[in-house]
Every structure is written in C-alpha cells, then in structure tokens.
Amino acid sequence: MTTLKFNNDVKLIISDVDETIAGIYMDAESDMILELEKLLRDNKIIFMITGHGLEGVQKRITNKIDKHLRKGILIAHCSGAEVQGFDNDGEIHRTPFYDKYETIFSQSQKKIWREIVQQIVSEFKLKVYPTMPESVFIKESKRKPLSIMLDDRGPQITFEIVNATNLSQEQVKELGIQIPKTRGQFDLRVPILNRASELFQENNLPITPRLAGTFAIDLAIKDISKKTAVEYIINDKKILAKLELPEDIINHPNCLEAWGDKFSTINGGTDRHISEALPKNVRSISFREENPDEFLSGYNTVVWNGRKHLQHGLLEFLKSR
C-alpha cells in the first residue's frame, strides 16, 4: 500500500490539537514545533481547533513557535466557542474574530453553570483532580473509577473520566450507579452526561454535554462546534484576505485539508465536524487507527497508513514531505 503523500498545494490546514499535534495535557515535542515552523515559513496557514482552552494551547504549542511566524496561526478553542489569531509581533489579538461565550451568557448563567457542575460532582461522589497527562493521572488516582480531572476553560467545562469508560460488571455493582451498556461497554460518562442534560434543561441553559475524545465529557455551548468555527473563517473574506488566502478558497478543495484523530461518527468523534464544514472532496486525515466504515458517508476521509499514529503519526507524515 502506498503511503499517503503530503499535499503541497494546501494553503489552509485545519488541525485538531490533542493526540494530533500533542499528547493530551502534554507539550508538543520539539520536532513537531520545528515541522510546524517549516509549514508556516512555506506560507501555510495552520488553524488549530480544539476542545481545550486558549491558554493551554498557547502554553503547550504556540508559545514555542517563533513569534515572527505566529501570524500564520489561528486557534479555535473550547470546541469553536472563540476564534483567535496573532498580530505581526506574535501576540494574541486583543479582540477575537468571534466570541460566542460572552455574547450568549449572562453572569448569572455562568454562575448557575458552575453550581450545576458541583452538583454533579457531589451526586456522583466524584473525586476531582487538576489536569495532568493521562499516565500521571492514572498513577495518582490509582485507577479509581470515580476519580476524574475537571477543567473549567471558561466557554467550556470538561470532565476527564479516564478510569471509567470500560467498567466491568463487578465495578458497576460496587459503584451502585445505574450505568447502561453502551456500544458494548459500561461507560460512566453516559449517566453523567444524561444527568447534566437534565439539569441544564431544567435551568434553561444553552449547554450541550457531549462525549469527546476517548474519555471526556465536554459541557459545551449549544449549537457551537468545530464546524461553526471552520465555517466562520472560510466564509469571511476579510479574514481570508488578512491571512493572504484566496477569498474563494472554498472553491479550491486542494488548498484545504483537515487533520485529526477522531473522525468516527460514533463515540465522540468531534473531528468529523471539521470535515462537515468543508467541501466533501477535501482530504481529511485521521492519525488514529479508525474504522473507515464509521466515517461520514461521501467525504474524503482517510486513515494515515504510516508506521506511527496520533501525534507521532502526524510527525512521521510531516517529515516525509
């Protein structure tokens, strides 16, 4: 089988962050930073889109990139709630391209949201840890199912249910929680997600709980997704002109490409929303060993077929060009 080749015609790369550019809650490796800088020097625009917060992406990735190259980077954080860019000095813009959080939520709604999160923690008797790399958390938490990481990112709050997405029947019995079997697994995220949905509806909050990644629940703004952010950028002629991209880039599918690790239409594959915002013939590359039968029908979604996967697969892909 021929290894996928880099598309030299690409001008706008829309990429997931976690397990695509860097490990979860981990800094991008130095070799990855070098490869990203090469892309930026070649006048490629890199649009990073993630469920994580802006500060985390800056600390883990963009702060490590030469400040004179950062003007070629966009960041859509918190699942598309806000899109930010950098000025010619490599500093983040004072005003984002758009900000759905501040325009939708009142201060009282923000407060109620946090109160509901604490109610869920209490009801499920969760033990909360700060965020850290997965391997460190597993060691710290001793794999206890009710131990979680909780990350308040402002426009999104995320539960990382690392130890409880595939529980045994014995564990479910010990916990005493009604956990329906979903896709062949006892996943603690399901009852937590359902309870969160109930509470947000009762309080009329525009928040949608979503399965995300391999073990997360994102409490995200309703009707906002990675698709929302991508559509906003590729259809705004002023932003495209500022980035020195063709105003009709949507009509040039070879100039666009999507990178990610979860394009599956089941079990929290949020990267597929990037593809949904693009013409169907734009290439989307998954760097996870996914089942193509689970991809969006009719879209040009392919699996990287190199030796390595996730962020190491992307690095292998970039070094091959």
DOLUM-949554 format. One record per residue (C-alpha): chain; x, y, z. Coordinates in nm, 4 decimals. Layout:
<rs>
R   chaine       east      north         up
R        A          X          Y          Z
...
</rs>
This chain:
<rs>
R   chaine       east      north         up
R        A     0.0000     0.0000     0.0000
R        A     0.1349     0.3441    -0.0971
R        A     0.1890     0.5776     0.1976
R        A    -0.0194     0.8954     0.1875
R        A     0.1679     1.1853     0.0334
R        A     0.1799     1.5422     0.1623
R        A    -0.0384     1.7825    -0.0371
R        A     0.1996     2.0592    -0.1420
R        A    -0.0881     2.2700    -0.2776
R        A    -0.2506     2.3060     0.0643
R        A    -0.2802     2.6636     0.1907
R        A    -0.5105     2.6272     0.4923
R        A    -0.4557     2.3314     0.7287
R        A    -0.7301     2.2806     0.9854
R        A    -0.5972     2.0600     1.2616
R        A    -0.7172     1.9109     1.5856
R        A    -0.4714     1.9508     1.8754
R        A    -0.4895     1.6669     2.1293
R        A    -0.3406     1.3405     2.0076
R        A    -0.2864     1.5071     1.6698
R        A    -0.0293     1.7795     1.7377
R        A     0.0471     1.6946     2.1016
R        A    -0.0446     1.4412     2.3676
R        A    -0.3341     1.5224     2.5992
R        A    -0.2225     1.7880     2.8518
R        A     0.1305     1.7500     2.7160
R        A     0.3595     1.9937     2.5354
R        A     0.4212     1.9468     2.1651
R        A     0.7532     1.7747     2.1037
R        A     1.0421     1.9883     1.9775
R        A     1.0437     1.8056     1.6421
R        A     0.6738     1.8863     1.5969
R        A     0.7404     2.2554     1.6635
R        A     1.0155     2.2519     1.4001
R        A     0.7824     2.0924     1.1447
R        A     0.5041     2.3414     1.2191
R        A     0.7513     2.6264     1.1750
R        A     0.8522     2.4830     0.8355
R        A     0.4875     2.4883     0.7287
R        A     0.4490     2.8481     0.8422
R        A     0.7660     2.9526     0.6578
R        A     0.6137     2.7961     0.3465
R        A     0.3172     3.0329     0.3942
R        A     0.0768     2.7617     0.5034
R        A    -0.1898     2.8809     0.7479
R        A    -0.2430     2.6480     1.0448
R        A    -0.5877     2.6673     1.2021
R        A    -0.5753     2.4756     1.5309
R        A    -0.9170     2.3736     1.6569
R        A    -0.9680     2.2045     1.9900
R        A    -1.1894     2.1395     2.2873
R        A    -0.9146     2.2720     2.5119
R        A    -0.8762     2.6316     2.6285
R        A    -0.6747     2.9083     2.4655
R        A    -0.4122     2.9398     2.7386
R        A    -0.3392     2.5687     2.7284
R        A    -0.2830     2.5721     2.3514
R        A    -0.0541     2.8730     2.3850
R        A     0.1495     2.7203     2.6655
R        A     0.1808     2.3766     2.5076
R        A     0.2277     2.4762     2.1440
R        A     0.2172     2.8300     2.0081
R        A     0.4435     2.9919     2.2701
R        A     0.7139     2.7519     2.1495
R        A     0.6798     2.8686     1.7882
R        A     0.8935     3.1580     1.6588
R        A     0.6917     3.4705     1.7347
R        A     0.7563     3.6065     1.3852
R        A     0.5713     3.3070     1.2384
R        A     0.2661     3.3065     1.4673
R        A     0.0678     3.5443     1.2444
R        A     0.0027     3.2357     1.0305
R        A    -0.1809     3.0602     1.3155
R        A    -0.5464     3.0648     1.4175
R        A    -0.6842     2.8990     1.7297
R        A    -1.0461     2.7939     1.7767
R        A    -1.0670     2.6801     2.1376
R        A    -1.3386     2.5322     2.3560
R        A    -1.4925     2.3462     2.0606
R        A    -1.5294     2.6585     1.8488
R        A    -1.6646     2.8976     2.1132
R        A    -1.3995     3.1535     2.0221
R        A    -1.1555     3.2028     1.7340
R        A    -0.8327     3.3916     1.7981
R        A    -0.5305     3.4938     1.5935
R        A    -0.1919     3.6616     1.6326
R        A    -0.0596     4.0011     1.5254
R        A     0.2655     4.0635     1.3373
R        A     0.4565     4.0683     1.6669
R        A     0.3346     3.7219     1.7584
R        A     0.0972     3.8450     2.0301
R        A    -0.2599     3.7243     2.0611
R        A    -0.5160     3.9722     1.9286
R        A    -0.6920     4.1827     2.1905
R        A    -1.0243     4.1113     2.0218
R        A    -1.1067     3.7620     1.8921
R        A    -1.2525     3.7047     1.5458
R        A    -1.5642     3.5968     1.7314
R        A    -1.6634     3.5119     2.0871
R        A    -1.9865     3.3206     2.1438
R        A    -1.9409     3.2826     2.5209
R        A    -1.9532     3.6478     2.6207
R        A    -2.2320     3.7290     2.3753
R        A    -2.4586     3.4407     2.4828
R        A    -2.4085     3.4017     2.8605
R        A    -2.5027     3.6408     3.1394
R        A    -2.3053     3.6446     3.4642
R        A    -2.5888     3.4675     3.6452
R        A    -2.5938     3.1913     3.3828
R        A    -2.2188     3.1430     3.4194
R        A    -2.2661     3.1093     3.7955
R        A    -2.5518     2.8578     3.7644
R        A    -2.3417     2.6534     3.5200
R        A    -2.0645     2.6161     3.7790
R        A    -2.3148     2.5308     4.0517
R        A    -2.4572     2.2510     3.8378
R        A    -2.1083     2.1123     3.7791
R        A    -2.0507     2.0980     4.1543
R        A    -2.3914     1.9328     4.1990
R        A    -2.2913     1.6599     3.9521
R        A    -1.9600     1.6079     4.1317
R        A    -2.1495     1.5699     4.4593
R        A    -2.4275     1.3442     4.3269
R        A    -2.1837     1.1005     4.1657
R        A    -1.9335     1.1266     4.4545
R        A    -1.6529     1.2148     4.2165
R        A    -1.3039     1.2858     4.3418
R        A    -1.1667     1.5805     4.1461
R        A    -0.8044     1.6211     4.0395
R        A    -0.6422     1.9050     3.8441
R        A    -0.5479     1.8317     3.4837
R        A    -0.2297     1.6396     3.4070
R        A    -0.1023     1.3929     3.1467
R        A    -0.3072     1.0719     3.1352
R        A    -0.0250     0.8439     3.2527
R        A     0.0435     1.0661     3.5545
R        A    -0.3255     1.0804     3.6443
R        A    -0.3666     0.7022     3.6281
R        A    -0.0796     0.6670     3.8748
R        A    -0.2056     0.9452     4.1041
R        A    -0.5654     0.8216     4.1067
R        A    -0.4742     0.4537     4.1395
R        A    -0.7264     0.3856     3.8586
R        A    -1.0231     0.4514     4.0877
R        A    -1.3365     0.4877     3.8693
R        A    -1.4774     0.7925     4.0484
R        A    -1.1510     0.9864     4.0263
R        A    -1.1685     1.2418     3.7460
R        A    -0.9939     1.5505     3.6155
R        A    -1.2068     1.8642     3.5899
R        A    -1.1080     2.1550     3.3677
R        A    -1.3000     2.4844     3.3650
R        A    -1.1964     2.6516     3.0393
R        A    -1.4438     2.9386     3.0591
R        A    -1.6591     2.8766     2.7486
R        A    -1.6412     2.5020     2.8153
R        A    -1.6084     2.2750     3.1176
R        A    -1.4643     1.9285     3.0684
R        A    -1.4804     1.6113     3.2769
R        A    -1.1949     1.3684     3.2035
R        A    -1.3322     1.0263     3.3049
R        A    -1.0054     0.8415     3.2447
R        A    -1.0658     0.5362     3.4660
R        A    -1.4307     0.4568     3.3967
R        A    -1.5141     0.4303     3.0264
R        A    -1.4999     0.0496     3.0159
R        A    -1.6013    -0.0784     3.3585
R        A    -1.6524    -0.4422     3.4494
R        A    -1.9888    -0.5653     3.5797
R        A    -1.8269    -0.6068     3.9212
R        A    -1.7139    -0.2432     3.9229
R        A    -2.0593    -0.1223     3.8219
R        A    -2.2137    -0.3236     4.1051
R        A    -1.9642    -0.1827     4.3563
R        A    -2.0341     0.1745     4.2460
R        A    -2.4102     0.1326     4.2826
R        A    -2.4741     0.3587     3.9818
R        A    -2.7162     0.2714     3.7035
R        A    -2.4849     0.2541     3.4010
R        A    -2.6466     0.1284     3.0800
R        A    -2.4314    -0.0795     2.8488
R        A    -2.3451     0.1428     2.5534
R        A    -2.1702     0.0097     2.2445
R        A    -2.0744    -0.2975     2.4437
R        A    -1.9200    -0.1069     2.7356
R        A    -2.0208     0.0190     3.0800
R        A    -1.9193     0.3844     3.0444
R        A    -1.9638     0.6126     3.3479
R        A    -1.9787     0.9096     3.1117
R        A    -2.3262     0.8088     2.9945
R        A    -2.5195     0.8590     3.3222
R        A    -2.3152     1.1721     3.3999
R        A    -2.3959     1.3143     3.0556
R        A    -2.7652     1.2297     3.0941
R        A    -2.7873     1.3922     3.4368
R        A    -2.6066     1.7032     3.3138
R        A    -2.8517     1.7298     3.0232
R        A    -3.1458     1.7163     3.2674
R        A    -3.0034     1.9894     3.4898
R        A    -2.9166     2.2223     3.2008
R        A    -3.2671     2.1824     3.0570
R        A    -3.4274     2.2477     3.3968
R        A    -3.2266     2.5696     3.4281
R        A    -3.2745     2.6719     3.0641
R        A    -2.9004     2.6923     2.9989
R        A    -2.7793     2.6713     2.6358
R        A    -2.5245     2.3983     2.7066
R        A    -2.4924     2.0604     2.5402
R        A    -2.2976     1.7789     2.7132
R        A    -2.1032     1.5762     2.4558
R        A    -1.8811     1.2704     2.4611
R        A    -1.5379     1.3777     2.3423
R        A    -1.2034     1.2156     2.2769
R        A    -1.1547     0.8737     2.4293
R        A    -1.2616     0.9539     2.7864
R        A    -1.4018     1.3079     2.8123
R        A    -1.7353     1.4828     2.8509
R        A    -1.7386     1.8380     2.7145
R        A    -2.0023     2.0708     2.8553
R        A    -2.0081     2.2969     2.5519
R        A    -2.2183     2.5854     2.4243
R        A    -2.5285     2.4613     2.2445
R        A    -2.5167     2.4652     1.8632
R        A    -2.1459     2.5579     1.8629
R        A    -1.8922     2.3083     1.7312
R        A    -1.5717     2.2768     1.5337
R        A    -1.7917     2.3093     1.2250
R        A    -1.9138     2.6522     1.3413
R        A    -1.5601     2.7878     1.3719
R        A    -1.4395     2.6498     1.0392
R        A    -1.7424     2.7805     0.8501
R        A    -1.6944     3.1240     1.0031
R        A    -1.3338     3.1541     0.8887
R        A    -1.3560     3.0062     0.5379
R        A    -1.6575     3.2251     0.4520
R        A    -1.5236     3.5557     0.5866
R        A    -1.3470     3.7335     0.3004
R        A    -1.1876     3.9948     0.5259
R        A    -1.0250     3.7302     0.7457
R        A    -0.9122     3.5283     0.4430
R        A    -0.7588     3.8419     0.2876
R        A    -0.5800     3.9227     0.6137
R        A    -0.4338     3.5715     0.6100
R        A    -0.3405     3.6143     0.2416
R        A    -0.5672     3.3264     0.1436
R        A    -0.7892     3.3182    -0.1663
R        A    -1.1268     3.4761    -0.0950
R        A    -1.2883     3.1842    -0.2791
R        A    -1.0787     2.9151    -0.1097
R        A    -1.3948     2.7103    -0.0608
R        A    -1.3904     2.6584    -0.4399
R        A    -1.0356     2.5203    -0.4297
R        A    -1.0579     2.1962    -0.2290
R        A    -0.6941     2.1081    -0.2904
R        A    -0.5976     2.4216    -0.0951
R        A    -0.7748     2.2872     0.2138
R        A    -0.7012     1.9906     0.4393
R        A    -0.8172     1.8602     0.7780
R        A    -0.6056     1.6674     1.0286
R        A    -0.7354     1.4915     1.3394
R        A    -0.7656     1.1662     1.5296
R        A    -1.1395     1.1101     1.5831
R        A    -1.3443     1.1282     1.2626
R        A    -1.5727     0.8418     1.3655
R        A    -1.9423     0.9282     1.3683
R        A    -1.9846     0.7310     1.6917
R        A    -1.8368     0.7528     2.0424
R        A    -1.7436     1.1209     2.0436
R        A    -1.5683     1.1700     1.7098
R        A    -1.5710     1.5516     1.7060
R        A    -1.3114     1.5971     1.4288
R        A    -1.5760     1.4953     1.1757
R        A    -1.7337     1.8373     1.2337
R        A    -1.4285     1.9929     1.0666
R        A    -1.4994     1.7840     0.7563
R        A    -1.8680     1.8815     0.7621
R        A    -1.7717     2.2473     0.7163
R        A    -1.5652     2.1731     0.4057
R        A    -1.6438     2.0509     0.0525
R        A    -1.6807     1.6734     0.0580
R        A    -1.3776     1.6176    -0.1645
R        A    -1.1378     1.7957     0.0731
R        A    -0.9000     1.5400     0.2224
R        A    -0.9371     1.4737     0.5958
R        A    -0.6644     1.2577     0.7509
R        A    -0.7139     1.0625     1.0716
R        A    -0.3931     0.9793     1.2534
R        A    -0.5698     0.7245     1.4728
R        A    -0.6288     0.3663     1.3596
R        A    -1.0008     0.4195     1.2972
R        A    -1.2544     0.2091     1.1128
R        A    -1.3358     0.3816     0.7792
R        A    -1.6864     0.2325     0.7952
R        A    -1.7567     0.4804     1.0781
R        A    -1.6608     0.7893     0.8745
R        A    -1.9043     1.0374     0.7186
R        A    -2.0506     0.8909     0.4024
R        A    -1.9349     1.0605     0.0828
R        A    -1.6480     1.2533     0.2433
R        A    -1.2803     1.2126     0.1510
R        A    -1.1680     1.0891     0.4950
R        A    -0.8631     0.8626     0.5013
R        A    -0.6506     0.6951     0.7674
R        A    -0.2770     0.7674     0.7852
R        A    -0.1049     0.4444     0.6874
R        A     0.2452     0.5033     0.8165
R        A     0.4175     0.3134     1.0966
R        A     0.3196     0.5534     1.3757
R        A    -0.0085     0.7052     1.4896
R        A    -0.1620     1.0038     1.6709
R        A     0.0838     1.2940     1.7161
R        A     0.3737     1.0649     1.6275
R        A     0.1913     0.9721     1.3080
R        A     0.1460     1.3370     1.2122
R        A     0.5144     1.3973     1.2792
R        A     0.6019     1.1000     1.0587
R        A     0.3736     1.2431     0.7861
R        A     0.5320     1.5891     0.8066
R        A     0.8854     1.4552     0.7983
R        A     0.8018     1.2572     0.4847
R        A     0.7241     1.5624     0.2720
</rs>
